[in-house]
Amino acid sequence: MDFAFVSGNPALDLAGTVGSRRGEPIDLLCGPADLERWVAQCDELPAHVSVDTAGFESALALREAVYRLALDRLLGRPFAPGDLEIVNAAAAGPVPTVELGHAGLRISGDLRSVLSHLARSGIAALADPAACLKECGRPDCTRLYLDRSRGARRTWCGMDECGNRVKAAAYRARRRASTTAEGDDRDFRPS
């Protein structure tokens, strides 16, 4: 399973591992092994961490707290104290080790340092008054992302997953409308 990293922030990408939150939620993290794969695929995190059940539950609690805080920010609501407590506690943990070598950047650490990095990334995004936080414009998508586009005109979390779906649906609707209009024109032609 491949994960989407389109939010512009790893904490928001973690929150995006649940899709269609308003409808029938689809959780991409069903167990510790899924979280291990997600961490391995995220460029800002270590290539490998071990996740046990308690660590997995901590990651899910952080994910949901980040999502709710981001939604609060998006909607102009005050942050919930319980969510702040979860994120701030995770941020107080150790950070991953970053080393530069001939092969490039090497990031290492355990799950606790991963969660700390994610919490700090979320805090940085949510505390930045200039950050343009948005929700994807596709009706079924609830992914939140940072819009860094020129003029903050980005509409979808990503073109591959959502932008192309919206554009294809609009194209099909235009084609149906055009076909229907042509059929109506034929029905009204004088004999």
C-alpha positions in Angstrom: 0.0 0.0 0.0 1.3 3.4 -0.9 0.5 6.4 1.1 -0.1 10.0 -0.1 2.3 12.7 1.1 0.6 15.8 -0.4 -0.2 17.9 2.7 3.0 19.8 2.8 3.6 18.8 6.4 4.2 15.3 7.8 1.7 15.8 10.7 -1.0 16.7 8.3 0.0 13.7 6.1 -0.4 11.5 9.2 -3.9 13.0 9.7 -4.6 12.3 6.1 -4.3 8.5 6.7 -8.0 8.6 7.4 -10.0 9.4 4.3 -13.6 10.4 3.9 -14.0 11.4 7.5 -17.5 12.9 6.9 -18.8 9.8 5.2 -17.6 6.3 5.6 -14.0 6.8 7.0 -11.3 4.7 5.4 -8.4 4.2 7.9 -5.1 3.3 6.1 -3.4 2.5 9.5 -5.1 -0.7 10.7 -2.2 -2.0 12.8 1.4 -1.4 13.8 2.8 -2.8 10.5 0.9 -0.2 8.6 2.4 2.6 10.7 5.8 1.1 10.2 5.3 1.3 6.4 3.9 4.9 6.6 7.0 6.0 8.6 9.3 4.3 6.1 7.7 6.1 3.2 7.7 9.5 4.8 10.9 11.4 3.7 11.3 13.3 6.9 11.3 10.2 9.1 13.7 7.3 9.8 13.7 4.5 7.2 12.7 2.0 9.8 11.0 2.0 13.2 9.5 -0.8 15.3 5.9 -0.2 16.4 4.2 -2.1 19.2 0.5 -1.9 20.2 1.0 0.9 22.8 3.1 3.0 20.3 0.5 2.4 17.6 -2.2 3.7 20.0 -0.1 6.8 20.8 0.4 7.5 17.1 -3.4 7.3 16.5 -4.1 9.6 19.4 -1.6 12.1 18.0 -3.0 11.7 14.5 -6.6 12.5 15.7 -5.4 15.4 17.9 -3.5 17.0 15.0 -6.5 16.6 12.7 -8.9 18.1 15.2 -6.5 21.0 16.0 -6.0 21.7 12.2 -9.8 21.6 11.7 -10.2 24.0 14.6 -7.7 26.4 13.0 -9.4 26.1 9.7 -12.8 26.9 11.1 -11.5 29.6 13.4 -12.4 27.8 16.6 -10.3 27.7 19.8 -8.1 24.7 20.2 -9.5 21.9 22.5 -7.3 21.6 25.6 -7.2 17.8 25.5 -5.9 17.9 21.9 -3.3 20.5 22.8 -2.1 18.3 25.7 -1.7 15.3 23.4 0.3 17.2 20.8 2.4 19.1 23.3 3.3 16.0 25.3 4.4 14.2 22.1 6.5 17.2 21.1 8.3 17.1 24.4 9.9 13.8 23.4 13.3 13.1 21.9 13.9 14.1 18.2 15.3 11.8 15.5 19.0 11.9 14.9 20.0 13.5 11.6 23.4 12.8 10.1 25.0 13.9 6.8 27.2 11.4 5.0 28.6 10.7 1.6 25.3 9.0 0.7 23.3 12.0 1.8 21.0 12.5 4.7 20.4 9.7 7.2 17.6 9.9 9.8 17.4 7.5 12.7 15.4 7.1 15.8 12.6 5.2 17.5 8.9 5.6 17.4 8.9 8.1 20.3 11.3 10.4 18.4 9.1 10.0 15.2 6.0 11.1 17.2 7.9 14.0 18.6 9.0 15.1 15.2 5.4 14.8 13.9 4.0 16.8 16.8 6.6 19.5 16.4 5.8 19.7 12.6 2.1 20.0 13.4 2.8 22.7 16.0 4.9 24.7 13.5 2.2 24.6 10.9 -0.7 25.4 13.2 1.2 28.2 15.0 2.2 29.9 11.8 -0.3 32.7 11.2 0.9 33.0 7.6 0.3 29.3 6.8 -2.6 28.8 4.4 -4.4 25.7 5.7 -7.1 24.3 3.5 -9.3 21.2 3.1 -9.4 19.4 -0.2 -12.1 20.6 -2.6 -13.2 17.1 -3.6 -16.4 16.5 -1.7 -15.5 13.1 -0.4 -11.9 14.0 0.6 -11.3 15.5 4.0 -7.5 15.8 3.7 -6.1 19.0 5.1 -3.0 20.6 3.5 -0.9 23.7 3.4 -1.5 25.7 0.3 1.9 27.1 -0.8 0.8 27.8 -4.4 1.1 31.2 -6.0 -1.8 33.2 -4.8 -3.0 30.3 -2.6 -5.2 29.0 -5.4 -4.7 25.3 -4.9 -8.0 23.5 -4.7 -7.2 19.8 -4.1 -4.9 18.0 -1.8 -3.2 16.5 -4.8 -3.8 16.2 -8.5 -3.2 12.4 -8.7 -5.7 11.4 -6.1 -8.3 14.2 -6.1 -7.7 16.8 -8.8 -7.9 14.3 -11.6 -11.1 12.7 -10.2 -12.8 16.1 -10.0 -11.7 17.1 -13.5 -12.8 13.7 -14.9 -16.2 14.0 -13.2 -16.7 17.5 -14.6 -15.7 16.3 -18.1 -18.2 13.4 -17.9 -20.9 15.8 -16.7 -20.2 18.2 -19.6 -20.3 15.3 -22.1 -23.6 14.1 -20.7 -25.1 17.6 -20.8 -23.8 18.0 -24.4 -25.3 14.7 -25.5 -28.6 15.5 -23.8 -28.7 18.9 -25.4 -28.0 17.4 -28.9 -30.8 14.9 -28.3 -33.2 17.7 -27.3 -32.2 19.6 -30.5 -33.1 16.6 -32.7 -36.5 16.3 -31.0 -37.4 19.9 -31.8 -36.3 20.1 -35.5 -39.0 21.2 -37.9 -40.2 18.6 -40.3 
